[in-house]
Structures are given as structure tokens and as C-alpha cells.
């Protein structure tokens, strides 16, 4: 399995994150996706070649002796040809969450040195947007204001 490193570098520039953070997130996501596939080994690790983008899943076979002793063999290449639908969706969610966490950590790092200082600003982003209130004229002359609506409810 190969990953397009040019796309990852573009993501690095777009999100202003280091490439190692992006690659670590992908390795963790692929490991979780591998563990969700049928027939996966319990002891596994994912290696992503940082120059070529080639991904290999290394797993250790578990051996149980007659007396119950558990040993693990040599590393074997157990890279799946493709992940299932659920494993791929899990990997996508893990990658997005790790990238969100990295962005949040980066934003926190910008402001950690300003603790105790008075800063002003305006919240931005999808959660910060509020729908502007329409003026009373645009709502209609008979539309009650919020205070009027509360008074009407108390009077009942």
C-alpha cells in the first residue's frame, strides 16, 4: 500500500502542521484500521516510509506451547490488500481527529505565552458565527419583541 506524499505535503502547507504529525496520525489510524480487519494479529505495528509513502504492517505471530507458555515469533508482513468499509471509515475519523487535535494544540501554543495579558479579538470559525438579528421593522409591526413575549407568557 502506498500513500501519495505530495498530497500530504500539500496538507502540511494548508493546515500549517509538521509532516511528522500528519504521518504519525496516519500510522495510528492505519493500525486501528488493521486491528478492525478480520484475521488481524494482536501484536502489530505500522511503518510508513517517509520518503516514498510505502506502508507496511508488521505483525508477530502468537505461539502457545503445550505447557501454556505464550511466545511471539518473528515479524511478518501482514499488510492487507484493502481495508473494509468500516475499517476505512474508522481510519478516516481517527486521522481527522488527530489533525484537529494538532491544530488545537498549535492554537493553544500561540496564546499560552499571553496568559495574564488582556487580549481582544473576535471569534471566527464555523461555531462562532451567529445569525444576525433582523430589525423589528423587517420582522413585521405585529411581531412581539422577546421581552413582550415573556410578559405575555407571565400574564397567562
C-alpha positions in Angstrom: 0.0 0.0 0.0 1.3 3.4 -0.9 0.3 6.9 0.1 0.8 10.0 -2.1 3.4 12.0 -0.3 2.8 15.1 -2.5 -0.8 15.3 -1.2 0.5 15.0 2.4 3.0 17.8 1.8 0.1 20.0 0.4 -1.9 19.2 3.5 1.1 20.1 5.6 1.3 23.6 3.9 -2.5 24.1 4.0 -3.0 23.2 7.7 0.4 24.6 8.8 1.2 21.3 10.6 4.5 19.4 10.5 4.7 16.4 8.2 5.7 14.2 11.1 2.4 15.0 12.9 0.4 14.1 9.8 2.4 10.9 9.2 2.0 9.8 12.9 -1.7 10.4 12.6 -1.9 8.2 9.5 0.2 5.4 11.1 -2.1 5.4 14.2 -5.2 5.4 12.0 -3.9 2.5 9.8 -3.0 0.5 12.9 -6.5 0.9 14.3 -8.0 0.1 10.9 -5.8 -3.0 10.7 -6.9 -4.2 14.1 -10.5 -3.9 13.0 -10.0 -6.2 10.0 -10.8 -9.8 10.2 -7.9 -12.1 10.9 -5.6 -9.4 12.2 -2.8 -10.2 14.7 -3.0 -8.7 18.2 0.6 -7.5 18.1 1.2 -5.3 15.1 2.8 -2.1 14.1 2.6 0.1 11.1 5.6 1.6 9.3 5.2 4.4 6.8 8.3 5.2 4.7 8.6 8.9 5.0 10.3 9.3 1.6 8.3 7.0 -0.6 4.9 6.7 1.2 5.0 2.9 1.2 3.1 1.4 4.1 3.9 -2.0 5.7 2.0 -3.6 8.6 4.4 -5.8 10.7 2.7 -8.4 12.9 4.0 -11.0 15.3 2.5 -14.5 15.3 1.5 -15.8 18.6 2.5 -19.4 19.6 1.2 -21.3 22.5 3.3 -24.3 23.8 1.8 -27.5 25.3 2.5 -26.2 28.8 0.6 -22.9 28.0 3.7 -20.7 27.5 2.9 -17.9 25.0 5.7 -16.7 22.7 5.7 -14.4 19.8 7.6 -15.2 16.6 9.4 -13.0 14.1 7.8 -10.0 12.4 5.8 -11.0 9.3 4.4 -8.7 6.6 0.7 -8.7 7.1 -0.3 -5.7 5.0 -3.8 -6.1 3.8 -4.6 -5.5 0.2 -7.5 -3.3 1.1 -9.3 -2.4 4.3 -13.0 -3.0 4.7 -15.6 -0.2 4.7 -15.8 0.0 8.4 -12.1 0.0 9.0 -11.6 2.7 6.3 -14.2 4.9 7.9 -12.6 4.4 11.3 -9.2 5.3 9.9 -10.7 8.5 8.3 -12.2 9.5 11.6 -9.0 8.9 13.5 -7.0 10.9 11.0 -9.4 13.8 11.2 -9.5 13.8 15.0 -5.7 13.7 15.3 -5.3 16.6 12.8 -8.0 18.6 14.7 -6.1 17.9 18.0 -2.8 19.0 16.4 -4.4 22.2 15.2 -5.9 22.9 18.6 -2.6 22.3 20.2 -1.0 24.8 17.8 -3.6 27.4 18.5 -3.1 26.9 22.3 0.7 27.3 21.8 0.1 30.7 20.2 -1.7 32.0 23.3 0.0 30.2 26.2 2.6 33.0 26.5 -0.1 35.6 26.8 -1.6 34.3 30.0 -2.5 37.2 32.2 -2.5 39.7 29.4 -5.6 41.4 28.2 -6.3 40.5 24.6 -9.2 41.5 22.4 -10.5 39.8 19.4 -13.4 38.5 17.5 -14.3 34.8 17.5 -14.1 33.3 14.0 -14.9 29.9 12.5 -18.0 27.8 11.9 -19.1 27.7 15.6 -18.6 31.4 16.2 -21.0 32.6 13.6 -24.3 33.8 14.8 -27.3 34.7 12.6 -27.7 38.5 12.8 -31.0 39.6 14.4 -33.3 41.2 12.0 -34.6 44.7 13.0 -38.1 44.9 14.2 -39.3 46.6 11.0 -38.1 43.6 9.0 -40.0 41.1 11.3 -43.2 43.0 10.9 -45.0 45.5 13.0 -47.1 42.9 14.9 -44.2 40.7 15.8 -43.6 40.8 19.6 -40.2 41.6 20.9 -38.6 39.0 23.2 -39.4 41.0 26.3 -43.0 41.4 25.2 -43.3 37.6 24.6 -42.1 36.9 28.1 -44.6 39.4 29.6 -47.4 37.8 27.6 -46.4 34.4 29.0 -46.3 35.6 32.6 -49.7 37.2 32.2 -51.4 33.8 31.4 
